[in-house]
Amino acid sequence: MGLLGKNEWILRADYSMTVGRWFIEGLVDLGRYARNSQNIGHLLVEISERLREIDPMAPQDEIQAAARQLTTFAWREVEARRNVRRERIDRALRDAVWFRDEPLQRCYLCGYRFSEHAKNLFLRRSRVPLAPHKLVDFTRPRGVNPRHLRVELDHVIPVAEGGKTNAANLRLACGWCNNAKSSLWSVYDAKAWSIGVIQHPSLGHISVPQPLWMLRMVATRARCEVVGGCGARLTTDELFIAPRIIKGALTPTNLMVVCRRHDPWVGQRLVSPTLLPKR
């Protein structure tokens, strides 16, 4: 295990994806292509020229091979940006996604089991609004806002990245996770620091992690990581984050995923929303 701990592979994958995108956009501003009528051929020429400028001594066949690969990736991004628009999700599609997971409908990102009230609102069998919670998990404050408790449909591949509005690309998500995920993919899409510090009634001063850090780890690990093993999975249980090093802050290198049964903070997670950092 390296310096980054057990989450090293996730952090390195997100880093590679982020730096790769930065590199391509550093060669060519894809925002310009998203707003003009130039085609993939123009993009290939421009990327080839930039690569030659970076390394004039490189063999031409290697330049062209690299340019074709980068252009293929970059063009998907251009097309996604050109076609960004949310298609209307009609009632038939909503129902199809809901009943596909019958009878264990959960948030696909954290495992939260939807309430009967939330189900009836989603299926439009009720219009009675949900009430906010008086106590919330300080690492994932679902319930501060009634929207957090609702059932929503999330695009697994965001519309901004070319994702389709169809049953294959839609999943049930709680409002909190859907809002935290938005169109973000990588832990590096969030700020590098916690969102603030709270005075916990029993844990003392403790940093509250960026929502995307928690969401990324839970959704990727998708199982309880307690030492000795556990059968809890994202498809069967709600999962939480806890620190691997109990005195350390909840950063991406110090997060572990746990189920309710193995949660070291089982009696300490819930706090009054008034204690949470102001955002």
N, C-alpha and C positions, 0 to 999 in steps of 0.2 A: 504494500500500500504506500503510495507516494505522499508528498506534502499536502496534496489536495484531498486526501482521504478517499473513502469509498465512492464518493460522488465525482471522482476525477474524470471518468470517461464521459459523464454528462457535460461537465464544464469544458472539457477539451473539444467535444463535438460542437457545443454551442459557440465556442471561441472560433473554431475553424470555419463554421458557417458564417459568423459575423465578419471575420477578417476577409473571407472570400468575397463577400458582397462589397465590403469596403474597397477591395482591390479592383474589382470590375468597375464599380462606379468611379473609382479614381482614374481609370483609363478613359471612360466615356460616361458622360452624364445621361443616364437612362431616362431621367425626367424629361429631357429634351425630346427623345424619341417617342415617349408616351404622348407627347403633345403635337407631333408633326406626322407627316405621311410617309416618311422614309421607311424602307423595308429592311429585311434581315441582311440583304446584300450590302447595303450601305453600312450597317453596323459591323459586318465582318471586315470590310475595308478599313474602317476607322480603328477597330481593335487591332488589326494586323499592323497598321501604321504605328500605333502606340507601343506595341511590343517591340517593333524594330527600333524605335527610339530608345527604349529601355536597354536593349542589348543588340547593338548593331552587328556584333560579330557572330550571333547565333545562326546556325544553318537555317536556310529559308524553309525547308520542309518541316523543321521543328516549330518554327514560328507559325506556319500555316496550320499545323496540327493543333497547337495550343490555341490559336485564334478561333478555330472552328469549335473547339470544345467550350471556350468561354462565351462565344457568340450564341451557341445553342442554349446555354444556361441563361444568359442575359436576355435573349429574345423572349423566353417564357415570362420573364419579369416584365418586359415591355408590354407584351400582349395582355398580361394580367392587369397592368395599370390602365391600359387603354379600355379594357372591358369592365372596369370596376363599376358595378351597379348591383344593388340588392334586388333580387327578384322577390315578388310577393310570395309568402308562404301561405297557401290556402288551407282551409280547414281539413281537407282530405289528406294533405301531406302531414299536417300536424298530428292527426289521428294515427296515420300510418307509422310514424316514428314512435309515438307513444306505445301503441299496442304491439309493436315489434318486440319490445322488451318486457311484455307482460309475463308474470305478474310482479317482477322485481325491478321496477323502474327506479334507477338511481342516477345521480349526477355522474357522468362518465369521467369527470376530472378528479373528484374527491370521494365518491362513494356515498354521498349524502342521500338518505332515503326520503323521498318526497312525501309530504303529508297528504292526507285525503283532501284537505281544504285546497292545497296547491294543485292537486290533480283536477279537482272540479273547476278551478279557475282556468287552468290550461285547456281543458276540454270544453270550456264555455258552458258549463253546467251551473255555474254560480257567478255572481258579480260582487259578492261580499269580500271586501279587501282583507288581506292578511294584516295581522298586527305585528309591530316590531317586538323583538325580544328584550326583556329587562336585563338579562345577562348574556354576554357573548364571549366566544373564545377569542382571547386577545391575539392569538396568532392568525386567526381567520375569523374576523368579526362579522360572520354571517348573522343577519337579523337586526343590525343597527337600522337598516333601511328595509321596509317590507319587500322591496323588489328582490332582495337577496334570497328570500325564501320561496320565490316563485319558480315554476318550471319554465325554462327557456330552451330554445333550439340554438345550438352552436354549430357553426361551420368548422369541421375538423381542419380542413385547409381553408384559411380565411378567403373571403371574396377578393380582398386586395391582392392575394397571391394566386388568383385564378381558380379558387374553389367554386364548385357548382352548388346551386341550391336544389339538391335532390336528396332522396332518402339515404343514398350511399354516403353522402358527405355531411349529414346532419346527425347530431347526437343530443340527447337530453342533458341539460346542464342546469345547476342551480344558478340563480341570478348573480350570486356573489362571484362564483368561478367564471361565469361568462363575462362579467364586467372586468374582472382582474385579467383574464386572458386577452380580451379585446382582439386585436389583430397581431399580438405579440407572440413570438415563438421562443426566443432565447432568454436565458437569465440575464444576459448582457443588455437586453432591451430595457431593463429596469435600472435605476440608479444603483451605484455601487455601495450605498450605505443604507442602513435601516431607516424606516420612516420616522422613527422617534423613540423616546424612552418613556416608559410609564413607571409609576410607583405601585407595584403590585402589592395587594394586601398581605401576602405571605411570602412571596419570592423576592421582595425588595425591588430595587431599580432593575429593570430588564428592558432590553431593546426589542422593539416590535419589527419583525422582518418585512421586507418588501413582499406584497402579496404574490407577485409572479414567481419569486423564489420558491415559496411554499407550493404553489400550484404546479410548477415544473417538476419538482422532486416527487410529489405524491403521484402525479399522473404518469411519470416515467418509471418510477420504481414499482408502483401498483401493487405492493404487498407489504405486509408487516415485516420489519427487519430485525425484530428482537433476537438477541443471541439465543441459540438453541432451536430456532425455527418456529414458525407459526403458519397456520393454514389460511389466515385472513388475507383476502385479495380485494382489489378495487371493485370487482364485480359482485362481491358478497358482503362487504363491510365498508363503513365509512372509515377513512384513514386520516391520520393527523401527523403533524411534525413535532419533533422533540429534539433537544440537543444531544449529540453524541457525547460531547464533553459538557457536563451539566453546568459548569460555571462559565462556559463560553457563550458568546452571543450566537443568535440564530442566523448564521451566515450560510451561503450555499455549501461551504466546506464542512460545516458542523451540523448539518441536518440529517436526521434519520426519520424514517416513516414507521409509524406504530399504529396499531389498532386500539380500540378503546380498552380492551382487556390488558394490554401491555403498556398503556400510557403512563409514564412516570409522573405526569401532571394531571392525572385523572380527576383529582379534587381541587385543582388550582387553575384550570383553564378559564373558567367563566368569571368574568369581571363586569362591572358596570360600564356601559358605553362612555360614561363621563370620564373614565380614566384613560381612554384611548387618545393617542396623539391627534391634534387637530390637523386636518389635511386641506 
